[in-house]
Amino acid sequence: MSVEKQNFICRAYSRVFVGLFLDWVSNGMKAKDLDCFSDARILVEGGIEGVLKKLKNDPETEQDRTRRACEE
């Protein structure tokens, strides 16, 4: 899997949690609102494994082929 794809996955999952954190802060950091983090954890558990498998098996893009050719 290309570094770009790995970075995309990291950014996407990071944005989910950063967005939830910013919402929590802007809503007054109430303990009752922390449940959203548990819910998000449930969403990503196992989900990232599926994403990695899909991207790993994804055919190489033209950009990937070009980059690899330049590195050789």
C-alpha positions as CSV (number, residue, x, y, z in Angstrom):
1,M,0.0,0.0,0.0
2,S,1.4,3.4,-0.9
3,V,2.4,5.9,1.6
4,E,-0.2,8.3,0.2
5,K,-3.0,5.8,0.9
6,Q,-1.7,5.2,4.4
7,N,-1.6,9.0,5.0
8,F,-5.2,9.3,3.7
9,I,-6.4,6.7,6.1
10,C,-4.7,8.4,9.0
11,R,-6.1,11.8,8.1
12,A,-9.6,10.5,7.6
13,Y,-9.7,8.7,11.0
14,S,-8.0,11.6,12.7
15,R,-10.6,14.1,11.3
16,V,-13.4,12.0,12.8
17,F,-12.0,12.2,16.3
18,V,-10.8,15.8,16.0
19,G,-14.2,16.9,14.8
20,L,-15.9,15.1,17.6
21,F,-13.5,16.7,20.1
22,L,-14.1,20.2,18.7
23,D,-17.9,19.6,18.9
24,W,-17.5,18.5,22.5
25,V,-15.5,21.5,23.4
26,S,-17.8,23.9,21.6
27,N,-20.8,22.4,23.5
28,G,-19.3,23.0,26.9
29,M,-17.3,19.8,27.5
30,K,-20.2,18.1,29.3
31,A,-19.6,14.6,30.6
32,K,-22.8,13.4,29.1
33,D,-21.6,14.2,25.6
34,L,-18.6,12.0,25.9
35,D,-20.6,9.0,24.7
36,C,-20.0,10.1,21.1
37,F,-16.4,9.1,21.5
38,S,-17.4,5.6,22.6
39,D,-19.8,5.4,19.6
40,A,-17.0,6.5,17.3
41,R,-14.6,3.9,18.7
42,I,-17.2,1.3,17.9
43,L,-17.5,2.5,14.4
44,V,-13.8,2.3,13.7
45,E,-13.1,-0.9,15.5
46,G,-12.6,-3.5,12.9
47,G,-13.5,-0.9,10.3
48,I,-10.0,0.2,9.8
49,E,-8.9,-3.4,9.1
50,G,-11.5,-3.6,6.3
51,V,-10.4,-0.3,4.9
52,L,-6.7,-1.5,4.9
53,K,-7.7,-4.7,3.2
54,K,-9.7,-2.9,0.5
55,L,-6.9,-0.4,-0.2
56,K,-4.2,-3.1,-0.1
57,N,-6.1,-5.0,-2.8
58,D,-6.9,-1.9,-4.8
59,P,-5.3,-1.9,-8.2
60,E,-2.3,0.3,-8.5
61,T,-3.2,3.7,-9.8
62,E,-1.4,5.5,-12.6
63,Q,0.2,7.8,-10.1
64,D,1.5,4.9,-8.2
65,R,3.0,3.4,-11.3
66,T,4.6,6.7,-12.3
67,R,6.1,7.2,-8.9
68,R,7.5,3.7,-8.8
69,A,9.0,4.1,-12.3
70,C,10.7,7.3,-11.2
71,E,12.2,5.6,-8.1
72,E,13.7,2.7,-10.1
